[in-house]
């Protein structure tokens, strides 16, 4: 929330000359906002020779699981990756 507020302050702040540090601060705040928080990696588990799954242990979205609440299964073939 604070990052969004900083972007708005820099974007719509006092009318006047924009200094180089303000531009740098705006670019950093925008980049942080777009990237969002670091997300924990969910490793894929091999179920068989060509079948893999990313397992989600939780049934509900939480801050800890970054909203991941479904298992993702995919098959690797010679021609393509199937979901």
Phi and psi in radians as a Rosetta constraint file:
Dihedral C 1 N 2 CA 2 C 2 CIRCULARHARMONIC -1.112 0.35
Dihedral N 2 CA 2 C 2 N 3 CIRCULARHARMONIC -0.632 0.35
Dihedral C 2 N 3 CA 3 C 3 CIRCULARHARMONIC -1.113 0.35
Dihedral N 3 CA 3 C 3 N 4 CIRCULARHARMONIC -0.725 0.35
Dihedral C 3 N 4 CA 4 C 4 CIRCULARHARMONIC -1.097 0.35
Dihedral N 4 CA 4 C 4 N 5 CIRCULARHARMONIC -0.737 0.35
Dihedral C 4 N 5 CA 5 C 5 CIRCULARHARMONIC -1.087 0.35
Dihedral N 5 CA 5 C 5 N 6 CIRCULARHARMONIC -0.716 0.35
Dihedral C 5 N 6 CA 6 C 6 CIRCULARHARMONIC -1.104 0.35
Dihedral N 6 CA 6 C 6 N 7 CIRCULARHARMONIC -0.713 0.35
Dihedral C 6 N 7 CA 7 C 7 CIRCULARHARMONIC -1.084 0.35
Dihedral N 7 CA 7 C 7 N 8 CIRCULARHARMONIC -0.763 0.35
Dihedral C 7 N 8 CA 8 C 8 CIRCULARHARMONIC -1.155 0.35
Dihedral N 8 CA 8 C 8 N 9 CIRCULARHARMONIC -0.697 0.35
Dihedral C 8 N 9 CA 9 C 9 CIRCULARHARMONIC -1.073 0.35
Dihedral N 9 CA 9 C 9 N 10 CIRCULARHARMONIC -0.784 0.35
Dihedral C 9 N 10 CA 10 C 10 CIRCULARHARMONIC -1.198 0.35
Dihedral N 10 CA 10 C 10 N 11 CIRCULARHARMONIC -0.711 0.35
Dihedral C 10 N 11 CA 11 C 11 CIRCULARHARMONIC -1.213 0.35
Dihedral N 11 CA 11 C 11 N 12 CIRCULARHARMONIC -0.758 0.35
Dihedral C 11 N 12 CA 12 C 12 CIRCULARHARMONIC -2.054 0.35
Dihedral N 12 CA 12 C 12 N 13 CIRCULARHARMONIC 0.444 0.35
Dihedral C 12 N 13 CA 13 C 13 CIRCULARHARMONIC -1.225 0.35
Dihedral N 13 CA 13 C 13 N 14 CIRCULARHARMONIC -2.847 0.35
Dihedral C 13 N 14 CA 14 C 14 CIRCULARHARMONIC -1.010 0.35
Dihedral N 14 CA 14 C 14 N 15 CIRCULARHARMONIC 2.458 0.35
Dihedral C 14 N 15 CA 15 C 15 CIRCULARHARMONIC -1.288 0.35
Dihedral N 15 CA 15 C 15 N 16 CIRCULARHARMONIC 2.340 0.35
Dihedral C 15 N 16 CA 16 C 16 CIRCULARHARMONIC 2.855 0.35
Dihedral N 16 CA 16 C 16 N 17 CIRCULARHARMONIC -2.905 0.35
Dihedral C 16 N 17 CA 17 C 17 CIRCULARHARMONIC -1.269 0.35
Dihedral N 17 CA 17 C 17 N 18 CIRCULARHARMONIC 2.436 0.35
Dihedral C 17 N 18 CA 18 C 18 CIRCULARHARMONIC -1.670 0.35
Dihedral N 18 CA 18 C 18 N 19 CIRCULARHARMONIC 2.203 0.35
Dihedral C 18 N 19 CA 19 C 19 CIRCULARHARMONIC -1.619 0.35
Dihedral N 19 CA 19 C 19 N 20 CIRCULARHARMONIC 2.824 0.35
Dihedral C 19 N 20 CA 20 C 20 CIRCULARHARMONIC -1.037 0.35
Dihedral N 20 CA 20 C 20 N 21 CIRCULARHARMONIC -0.775 0.35
Dihedral C 20 N 21 CA 21 C 21 CIRCULARHARMONIC -1.034 0.35
Dihedral N 21 CA 21 C 21 N 22 CIRCULARHARMONIC -0.583 0.35
Dihedral C 21 N 22 CA 22 C 22 CIRCULARHARMONIC -1.138 0.35
Dihedral N 22 CA 22 C 22 N 23 CIRCULARHARMONIC -0.690 0.35
Dihedral C 22 N 23 CA 23 C 23 CIRCULARHARMONIC -1.129 0.35
Dihedral N 23 CA 23 C 23 N 24 CIRCULARHARMONIC -0.768 0.35
Dihedral C 23 N 24 CA 24 C 24 CIRCULARHARMONIC -1.089 0.35
Dihedral N 24 CA 24 C 24 N 25 CIRCULARHARMONIC -0.783 0.35
Dihedral C 24 N 25 CA 25 C 25 CIRCULARHARMONIC -1.105 0.35
Dihedral N 25 CA 25 C 25 N 26 CIRCULARHARMONIC -0.697 0.35
Dihedral C 25 N 26 CA 26 C 26 CIRCULARHARMONIC -1.104 0.35
Dihedral N 26 CA 26 C 26 N 27 CIRCULARHARMONIC -0.791 0.35
Dihedral C 26 N 27 CA 27 C 27 CIRCULARHARMONIC -1.082 0.35
Dihedral N 27 CA 27 C 27 N 28 CIRCULARHARMONIC -0.719 0.35
Dihedral C 27 N 28 CA 28 C 28 CIRCULARHARMONIC -1.155 0.35
Dihedral N 28 CA 28 C 28 N 29 CIRCULARHARMONIC -0.783 0.35
Dihedral C 28 N 29 CA 29 C 29 CIRCULARHARMONIC -1.099 0.35
Dihedral N 29 CA 29 C 29 N 30 CIRCULARHARMONIC -0.712 0.35
Dihedral C 29 N 30 CA 30 C 30 CIRCULARHARMONIC -1.137 0.35
Dihedral N 30 CA 30 C 30 N 31 CIRCULARHARMONIC -0.762 0.35
Dihedral C 30 N 31 CA 31 C 31 CIRCULARHARMONIC -1.092 0.35
Dihedral N 31 CA 31 C 31 N 32 CIRCULARHARMONIC -0.782 0.35
Dihedral C 31 N 32 CA 32 C 32 CIRCULARHARMONIC -1.082 0.35
Dihedral N 32 CA 32 C 32 N 33 CIRCULARHARMONIC -0.689 0.35
Dihedral C 32 N 33 CA 33 C 33 CIRCULARHARMONIC -1.139 0.35
Dihedral N 33 CA 33 C 33 N 34 CIRCULARHARMONIC -0.772 0.35
Dihedral C 33 N 34 CA 34 C 34 CIRCULARHARMONIC -1.186 0.35
Dihedral N 34 CA 34 C 34 N 35 CIRCULARHARMONIC -0.771 0.35
Dihedral C 34 N 35 CA 35 C 35 CIRCULARHARMONIC -1.209 0.35
Dihedral N 35 CA 35 C 35 N 36 CIRCULARHARMONIC -0.634 0.35
Dihedral C 35 N 36 CA 36 C 36 CIRCULARHARMONIC 1.274 0.35
Dihedral N 36 CA 36 C 36 N 37 CIRCULARHARMONIC -3.031 0.35
Dihedral C 36 N 37 CA 37 C 37 CIRCULARHARMONIC -1.264 0.35
Dihedral N 37 CA 37 C 37 N 38 CIRCULARHARMONIC 2.774 0.35
Dihedral C 37 N 38 CA 38 C 38 CIRCULARHARMONIC -1.103 0.35
Dihedral N 38 CA 38 C 38 N 39 CIRCULARHARMONIC 2.452 0.35
Dihedral C 38 N 39 CA 39 C 39 CIRCULARHARMONIC -1.991 0.35
Dihedral N 39 CA 39 C 39 N 40 CIRCULARHARMONIC 2.298 0.35
Dihedral C 39 N 40 CA 40 C 40 CIRCULARHARMONIC -1.121 0.35
Dihedral N 40 CA 40 C 40 N 41 CIRCULARHARMONIC 2.447 0.35
Dihedral C 40 N 41 CA 41 C 41 CIRCULARHARMONIC -1.321 0.35
Dihedral N 41 CA 41 C 41 N 42 CIRCULARHARMONIC 2.382 0.35
Dihedral C 41 N 42 CA 42 C 42 CIRCULARHARMONIC -1.903 0.35
Dihedral N 42 CA 42 C 42 N 43 CIRCULARHARMONIC 1.808 0.35
Dihedral C 42 N 43 CA 43 C 43 CIRCULARHARMONIC -1.222 0.35
Dihedral N 43 CA 43 C 43 N 44 CIRCULARHARMONIC 2.607 0.35
Dihedral C 43 N 44 CA 44 C 44 CIRCULARHARMONIC -1.436 0.35
Dihedral N 44 CA 44 C 44 N 45 CIRCULARHARMONIC 2.469 0.35
Dihedral C 44 N 45 CA 45 C 45 CIRCULARHARMONIC -1.898 0.35
Dihedral N 45 CA 45 C 45 N 46 CIRCULARHARMONIC 2.337 0.35
Dihedral C 45 N 46 CA 46 C 46 CIRCULARHARMONIC -1.454 0.35
Dihedral N 46 CA 46 C 46 N 47 CIRCULARHARMONIC 2.122 0.35
Dihedral C 46 N 47 CA 47 C 47 CIRCULARHARMONIC -1.640 0.35
Dihedral N 47 CA 47 C 47 N 48 CIRCULARHARMONIC -0.580 0.35
Dihedral C 47 N 48 CA 48 C 48 CIRCULARHARMONIC -2.673 0.35
Dihedral N 48 CA 48 C 48 N 49 CIRCULARHARMONIC -2.996 0.35
Dihedral C 48 N 49 CA 49 C 49 CIRCULARHARMONIC -0.957 0.35
Dihedral N 49 CA 49 C 49 N 50 CIRCULARHARMONIC -0.696 0.35
Dihedral C 49 N 50 CA 50 C 50 CIRCULARHARMONIC -2.083 0.35
Dihedral N 50 CA 50 C 50 N 51 CIRCULARHARMONIC -0.013 0.35
Dihedral C 50 N 51 CA 51 C 51 CIRCULARHARMONIC -1.929 0.35
Dihedral N 51 CA 51 C 51 N 52 CIRCULARHARMONIC 2.278 0.35
Dihedral C 51 N 52 CA 52 C 52 CIRCULARHARMONIC -2.247 0.35
Dihedral N 52 CA 52 C 52 N 53 CIRCULARHARMONIC 2.729 0.35
Dihedral C 52 N 53 CA 53 C 53 CIRCULARHARMONIC -2.517 0.35
Dihedral N 53 CA 53 C 53 N 54 CIRCULARHARMONIC 2.424 0.35
Dihedral C 53 N 54 CA 54 C 54 CIRCULARHARMONIC -1.750 0.35
Dihedral N 54 CA 54 C 54 N 55 CIRCULARHARMONIC 1.972 0.35
Dihedral C 54 N 55 CA 55 C 55 CIRCULARHARMONIC -1.586 0.35
Dihedral N 55 CA 55 C 55 N 56 CIRCULARHARMONIC 2.339 0.35
Dihedral C 55 N 56 CA 56 C 56 CIRCULARHARMONIC -1.954 0.35
Dihedral N 56 CA 56 C 56 N 57 CIRCULARHARMONIC 1.982 0.35
Dihedral C 56 N 57 CA 57 C 57 CIRCULARHARMONIC -1.322 0.35
Dihedral N 57 CA 57 C 57 N 58 CIRCULARHARMONIC -0.272 0.35
Dihedral C 57 N 58 CA 58 C 58 CIRCULARHARMONIC -1.819 0.35
Dihedral N 58 CA 58 C 58 N 59 CIRCULARHARMONIC 2.544 0.35
Dihedral C 58 N 59 CA 59 C 59 CIRCULARHARMONIC -1.668 0.35
Dihedral N 59 CA 59 C 59 N 60 CIRCULARHARMONIC -0.078 0.35
Dihedral C 59 N 60 CA 60 C 60 CIRCULARHARMONIC -2.302 0.35
Dihedral N 60 CA 60 C 60 N 61 CIRCULARHARMONIC 2.556 0.35
Dihedral C 60 N 61 CA 61 C 61 CIRCULARHARMONIC -1.225 0.35
Dihedral N 61 CA 61 C 61 N 62 CIRCULARHARMONIC 2.327 0.35
Dihedral C 61 N 62 CA 62 C 62 CIRCULARHARMONIC -2.399 0.35
Dihedral N 62 CA 62 C 62 N 63 CIRCULARHARMONIC 2.843 0.35
Dihedral C 62 N 63 CA 63 C 63 CIRCULARHARMONIC -1.046 0.35
Dihedral N 63 CA 63 C 63 N 64 CIRCULARHARMONIC -0.584 0.35
Dihedral C 63 N 64 CA 64 C 64 CIRCULARHARMONIC -1.186 0.35
Dihedral N 64 CA 64 C 64 N 65 CIRCULARHARMONIC -0.638 0.35
Dihedral C 64 N 65 CA 65 C 65 CIRCULARHARMONIC -1.721 0.35
Dihedral N 65 CA 65 C 65 N 66 CIRCULARHARMONIC 0.181 0.35
Dihedral C 65 N 66 CA 66 C 66 CIRCULARHARMONIC 0.908 0.35
Dihedral N 66 CA 66 C 66 N 67 CIRCULARHARMONIC 0.576 0.35
Dihedral C 66 N 67 CA 67 C 67 CIRCULARHARMONIC 1.417 0.35
Dihedral N 67 CA 67 C 67 N 68 CIRCULARHARMONIC 0.021 0.35
Dihedral C 67 N 68 CA 68 C 68 CIRCULARHARMONIC -1.368 0.35
Dihedral N 68 CA 68 C 68 N 69 CIRCULARHARMONIC 1.933 0.35
Dihedral C 68 N 69 CA 69 C 69 CIRCULARHARMONIC -2.334 0.35
Dihedral N 69 CA 69 C 69 N 70 CIRCULARHARMONIC 0.391 0.35
Dihedral C 69 N 70 CA 70 C 70 CIRCULARHARMONIC -2.446 0.35
Dihedral N 70 CA 70 C 70 N 71 CIRCULARHARMONIC 2.510 0.35
Dihedral C 70 N 71 CA 71 C 71 CIRCULARHARMONIC -1.352 0.35
Dihedral N 71 CA 71 C 71 N 72 CIRCULARHARMONIC 2.445 0.35
Dihedral C 71 N 72 CA 72 C 72 CIRCULARHARMONIC -1.981 0.35
Dihedral N 72 CA 72 C 72 N 73 CIRCULARHARMONIC 2.101 0.35
Dihedral C 72 N 73 CA 73 C 73 CIRCULARHARMONIC -2.014 0.35
Dihedral N 73 CA 73 C 73 N 74 CIRCULARHARMONIC 2.425 0.35
Dihedral C 73 N 74 CA 74 C 74 CIRCULARHARMONIC -2.520 0.35
Dihedral N 74 CA 74 C 74 N 75 CIRCULARHARMONIC 2.702 0.35
Dihedral C 74 N 75 CA 75 C 75 CIRCULARHARMONIC -2.092 0.35
Dihedral N 75 CA 75 C 75 N 76 CIRCULARHARMONIC 2.323 0.35
Dihedral C 75 N 76 CA 76 C 76 CIRCULARHARMONIC -1.777 0.35
Dihedral N 76 CA 76 C 76 N 77 CIRCULARHARMONIC 2.052 0.35
Dihedral C 76 N 77 CA 77 C 77 CIRCULARHARMONIC -1.924 0.35
Dihedral N 77 CA 77 C 77 N 78 CIRCULARHARMONIC 3.101 0.35
Dihedral C 77 N 78 CA 78 C 78 CIRCULARHARMONIC -1.143 0.35
Dihedral N 78 CA 78 C 78 N 79 CIRCULARHARMONIC -0.501 0.35
Dihedral C 78 N 79 CA 79 C 79 CIRCULARHARMONIC -1.768 0.35
Dihedral N 79 CA 79 C 79 N 80 CIRCULARHARMONIC -0.518 0.35
Dihedral C 79 N 80 CA 80 C 80 CIRCULARHARMONIC -2.769 0.35
Dihedral N 80 CA 80 C 80 N 81 CIRCULARHARMONIC 3.041 0.35
Dihedral C 80 N 81 CA 81 C 81 CIRCULARHARMONIC -1.907 0.35
Dihedral N 81 CA 81 C 81 N 82 CIRCULARHARMONIC 2.126 0.35
Dihedral C 81 N 82 CA 82 C 82 CIRCULARHARMONIC -1.875 0.35
Dihedral N 82 CA 82 C 82 N 83 CIRCULARHARMONIC 2.343 0.35
